[in-house]
Amino acid sequence: MQDSECITTLKILIVGESGVGKSSLLLRFTDDTFDPEQSATIGVDFKVKTFTVEGNCTKLAIWDTAGQERFRTLTPSYYRGGQGVIMVYDVTNRHTFSKLDMWLSEVDTYATKPNLVRMLVGNKIDKPGREVSREEGLAFARRHAMLFIEASAKTQDGVQCAFEELVQKILQTPGLWEVDNRSQGGGFSVSREDTAAQQSSCGGYCSLV
Amino acid sequence: MHSQDGDEEVFEIVDFTTASEWEVFTAAVEEAIQGWGLAGGGRSIPPPPSSSVSASSQWREQKQIINYSDFPFELSYHCPLETGSSEESSNHGRADVLSPGDFGEEESYEDSLPPSLAYIHDCSNCFPNRAHCVARWYGLREFIIAAPASSSCSVAPSKARLLLSALTLAANNTGCEVAMLVQVLKPAERVFMGSVTAPGLRATLDMIHFRCSPPVECQDYEGLVELISDKVGIERLRLEPVSSIRFTYIINEWPEEACWAQTPPDLDLELGDLGDLGYSGLKQLPFGLLYDPVRELHLSAAWPRLPHGSFEDSLLRFTLDPCDAPCWTAKVLPPAGGVEGPEVAGLLGEHLMELLHACRDERSVPELLGSAFSDHGAQGGRDVSSALDRLTEHAVPSLGAVLLGPHRHRAAGNKRGSTVQQGPLSEEVIAAILNFLFPEEYSTDDDNDSAYPTTFARVPHWQPHVQHLPDEHPLKDVCVGLKTAPAEGLVWRLSVVCCHALHSLGGLPAVAHLLYEVLLELRFRWDNCLVVPGVSPAFEEPPPPDLASCLLQQKLQMLNCCIAHRERRERGTAAASVAAAAAGSAAAGSAGTSLLGFDEDEFFDCVSDDDEEKDADSSKESNDGLMSWDEPEGRVRRCGELRLLHSRRRLYVPATQDPAPCTEDKLEQQAELLLRLGDTDEGSAMRARLMSSSLLSDMESFKAANPGCVLADFVRWYSPRDWVPVAPGEDLVGVEVVDGHRLSDRMTIPGNLWQEVWKGSLPVPARRQKRLFDDAREAESALQWLASLGPGALCRHLLPVLLHAACCRTALEPHLYTLPSTAVWGQTSAYQSLEALPPLQHSESLPALLCLLTQRLGRLSRQPCDLNKYRDVIEQLSAVERCLGRAMSLRHKLLPQEARNVEPKQKTLDNKRTSEVDGSSMTEARRPSDEEHRKSKTSSDEISQGTSDVPASRQASSEQTRRPSRAGNASKHSSHGEEKFKVGLEDSDDAMEGVESNLGSQFTVLQGSDDTQDDKDGKDAPKDGKDDSAVLLSLISSLLSSGEVDVEGAAKGVAGQALLRLFERSIEEQERQGSLPRYSMEQRAATAPSARRSLAEQTRSRLGYPGAREYIVRVRAELPSRTSRLMPHRLYATFLKGDFRVAGLFTQDATFS
């Protein structure tokens, strides 16, 4: 893919209880396919996709994590440097929804960027037997200042939209992604010189004595 | 101006190729004027200065460089920044502009004035605190200046006229009515001349500047009036000027008692005194200023509007007494470098800066100290010997070896140092530092205060009641976000020690030496299985590296993990005991049996007791090592009520290997490796395989603990959501269903990795599995990493930690809690850019600013190291430090009684504490919410103490009841302060039970001293002392916050009185020293007015001689001829020592000239 034209590379994580459809969402987004027999992720996996939002080409490295509790000792290390996190629950299973608090604190503990964008996705809306209403999801997202969308990896509803929103939000958040570019340019020192110049050239703002 | 050359061509070619430099310059200026939107007369008037905000009014500048030929000029446009709605301002805009009535005439000239001249007769803000000097001298509100772009160039007056004509032409061409000025001569002389053109008038602005005393004929007001009358050609008597006058008095030599400075810490002294391990200087960061941070105090007495004849100011007679002036303003100047130069940093700032500079050094230890200090040499010899050691040594280090360890090592280290080469640090210093960094853990010495705290937090231990600080550490919440190290831990101490080593013990080589010694110590500890102290809580299993802390801390934690792991491993193999199943966590095999017992209790009434007995027996058997291959092994506990699907035995959670602890750089490497596999399917499969090692280990443990189990059993423990209920009507061909559940689809896909791994796994308990964690390798890699650090790199790793420590150090200053955050900005922001810090609400306190700084530090600490940004944080911390120094100095100067209490000479530390009480009292006065909080606390204490019979809710009356009993001694304490003080005492008494019990007697000391002082200063101390100190403290805080402060009530107010006293003391001191002739007020009054004396003598007042006199004379007169309209004129003059300046603005009527 045309790396050179991408303005930045973003790291996005997908977390949530096991079996909520994290890998399926990812696969739907990257390959636009759905495999009902998607095997359970071991540890972490990732996919890369070049994605254009509003004319901005970005390279996304999306890390897919295993939801099993035992793996939770392995996966947090991959949270480092993530700019966005997608927290997935299964709308047909209340347990996956009630574990969200735990996942939130997990993200807060291990994420290194304090202002990373968090998105809540209620998956499997195509399935009958919904246990978590849209309103509950909304309320949770609102309380924790997250993006919210309901989706189905199977019918592809909302999947593209979810990633689009997330990337856009990350790009709009100052200081979340430019850092990489700026650290090379040293833009900061320039502004320092500016202020220094201002001081010296004016000389007029004086006190009397 | 470009002239259109005659013939109109068909193609309308306009030729500018022959334009002169002057024309090009004019055109460029015109463009700039257009660009700034100043063209045309119909612009809105800039809002007037309202006197309330005038002191802090900000100015806006727009700049552009324009070349005249090849000489660059800077064209700048200035106007006030107050962007309040313009409609509003036009309503009450010119309230204080002189109306024609002030001049006793009817005719109005105002309407004809262009906006830029509208304020030249404004009396409301005639001496602005901070304004461009052009605004000050000419009374202009907006203007354009052309000045040489380089400050070293000067413009000759003739050249300046040329420039000015270009500017005037440009203004004419664009219809711009803004004043145009040119800077003449050297920029430092600040001489400006200029003009204003508007329809019907033309104003000239001119200036005289002498670097000497003024000529005799214009030394006073009368002389200035004479000057102006000459200029406008009208005799003096007709002029009737309205004037504004301001005298400024200066203290720049403080009387000795008012001088304030801190004594420098003497490290040599402390280190020289090696007997008592008390190197407190090394253990803490220094704080404070070594010089008086207040260089000068300026007091200005102003008369904003003096009609002619209402006063006399001449060599003959002088009637203006500053003590009668209606307006007093005061300001303080910081020392050194002048106002515009950067200030000298305080001790803390200086130390921090040095570490920052050291961060840029890339040299290694051998490069700095020579090859004798290379790590290889040390390591080689050491490794061989320790390898042999390890072969022969008993696996369990003897108690004696442990106890003697550090001593032995230190002795060895010293020997090595003396035989090989002497480093920059002496043996004693190194020993002292190592003792501080690696204190004796088993020391029974109670007074060994070097020992690490047993638990760690991100903020140091806080003692509010002793130090009279807030109840909780103010940075407690924000420090959590810092990616640094635990407060007062090893890394923290190392950062402090490095900071001292850089500053006082020999710079970078000293740090290199220290690093070398620390490395030796760490290697020794690894070789001898001694846990490194101060890294994690004592008496606990070393936790895996905390990724929320800095890398250095993580590496040390890693080393400790390895040491603990190795010790367990060696003990385990040597004793061949079951006690330590090598899983590495508390959940080991033996723990399994005890837990099992617990389970039995809990489930005693379970159905199949027999079965359980059998289970329990078999597990015990297994512990005796008698089990056969299918005997269960490595059980931890039952997994709920689950039973194996086939055998129906209980399902047990196995002891598993913990994931290997890892530092963040290693994790990064692993992630990198996974990334390199690419995002193809093969890559994914490969990744899954790499990651499946822990799955395999878990499966093997599970099989060992649950003989006869199947994958579905494992899944029910490991991934319960893959054990799904069977939906009605499902096709169940070939699917195993138990209790209405089955394995999920994804687990039953043929050939999926879970099944494959399951098939390939053998029943092996965790402690017999291949190690996932190789302690020797990891420890070696951590040590290698440390050895690869140069001292500069070490400093880079320590910088965030040191700044963290510096923030916490600052939080210990009691004065911090008495000041608003504006106190830092007030003096600094004008000259230094603190922009990087987001603005605070003005109401917020200084601690809030410190919190903000710490938060910023937190963000920086999580990003890749950017030294420029750290420099900003350091500068900001320095600013806080200076601000606190200034506050202390001002308190010392203006609150003399209290200051005497603080005087360290013969008084003890106790008295120092009493002064800190005052500090906290002011915090309360300023923070009502806190006050409320404490009030309730106070009252409850009161009840328990029985000192007051008033219910808690009636706090106010209880204060009153108590007041009479303490009448007279409360002069410098607010009532809340007293209470807080009392509470503090009681609490600490309770808490310490006599350990520091003289706190109680402190109280009486305070009372006593205050009593005597009141007797002594009886006549000076005002009756209502409580309010006085509040007024003074608010004066201090506003002196710090804003450049210039209005003194309420001028000479008659409380603040004015205090300032007056300070001036009188200063004059007394000068008289004593003979630098000022003795002089009394009586003398002055007795002097006959007719006696001719110098003006200097005349102007001597209770404040001394004015250091500067400023006069603004405003007149109206017909110019240029008697038939012209009445035009406004303004003359401004300053008299300073050896500096005299007159600036005149004269308008001419262009219509009726």
Chai-1 contact restraints between the chains, C-beta under 6 A:
chainA,res_idxA,chainB,res_idxB,connection_type,confidence,min_distance_angstrom,max_distance_angstrom,comment,restraint_id
A,S18,B,S719,contact,1.0,0.0,6.0,A-B,restraint_1
A,S18,B,R721,contact,1.0,0.0,6.0,A-B,restraint_2
A,G19,B,R721,contact,1.0,0.0,6.0,A-B,restraint_3
A,E37,B,D745,contact,1.0,0.0,6.0,A-B,restraint_4
A,E37,B,R746,contact,1.0,0.0,6.0,A-B,restraint_5
A,E37,B,I749,contact,1.0,0.0,6.0,A-B,restraint_6
A,Q38,B,R746,contact,1.0,0.0,6.0,A-B,restraint_7
A,S39,B,R746,contact,1.0,0.0,6.0,A-B,restraint_8
A,S39,B,I749,contact,1.0,0.0,6.0,A-B,restraint_9
A,S39,B,N752,contact,1.0,0.0,6.0,A-B,restraint_10
A,A40,B,R746,contact,1.0,0.0,6.0,A-B,restraint_11
A,I42,B,A688,contact,1.0,0.0,6.0,A-B,restraint_12
A,I42,B,M691,contact,1.0,0.0,6.0,A-B,restraint_13
A,I42,B,S692,contact,1.0,0.0,6.0,A-B,restraint_14
A,I42,B,L695,contact,1.0,0.0,6.0,A-B,restraint_15
A,G43,B,M691,contact,1.0,0.0,6.0,A-B,restraint_16
A,D45,B,S684,contact,1.0,0.0,6.0,A-B,restraint_17
A,D45,B,R687,contact,1.0,0.0,6.0,A-B,restraint_18
A,K47,B,D679,contact,1.0,0.0,6.0,A-B,restraint_19
A,V48,B,D679,contact,1.0,0.0,6.0,A-B,restraint_20
A,Q68,B,S719,contact,1.0,0.0,6.0,A-B,restraint_21
A,R70,B,Y718,contact,1.0,0.0,6.0,A-B,restraint_22
A,T73,B,P659,contact,1.0,0.0,6.0,A-B,restraint_23
A,L74,B,P659,contact,1.0,0.0,6.0,A-B,restraint_24
A,S77,B,L667,contact,1.0,0.0,6.0,A-B,restraint_25
A,Y78,B,A671,contact,1.0,0.0,6.0,A-B,restraint_26
A,T112,B,R862,contact,1.0,0.0,6.0,A-B,restraint_27
A,S183,B,P864,contact,1.0,0.0,6.0,A-B,restraint_28
A,F188,B,N868,contact,1.0,0.0,6.0,A-B,restraint_29
A,S189,B,N868,contact,1.0,0.0,6.0,A-B,restraint_30
A,T195,B,S833,contact,1.0,0.0,6.0,A-B,restraint_31
A,G203,B,P187,contact,1.0,0.0,6.0,A-B,restraint_32
A,G204,B,H132,contact,1.0,0.0,6.0,A-B,restraint_33
A,G204,B,C133,contact,1.0,0.0,6.0,A-B,restraint_34
A,Y205,B,H132,contact,1.0,0.0,6.0,A-B,restraint_35
A,C206,B,C133,contact,1.0,0.0,6.0,A-B,restraint_36
A,L208,B,A1108,contact,1.0,0.0,6.0,A-B,restraint_37
A,V209,B,A1108,contact,1.0,0.0,6.0,A-B,restraint_38
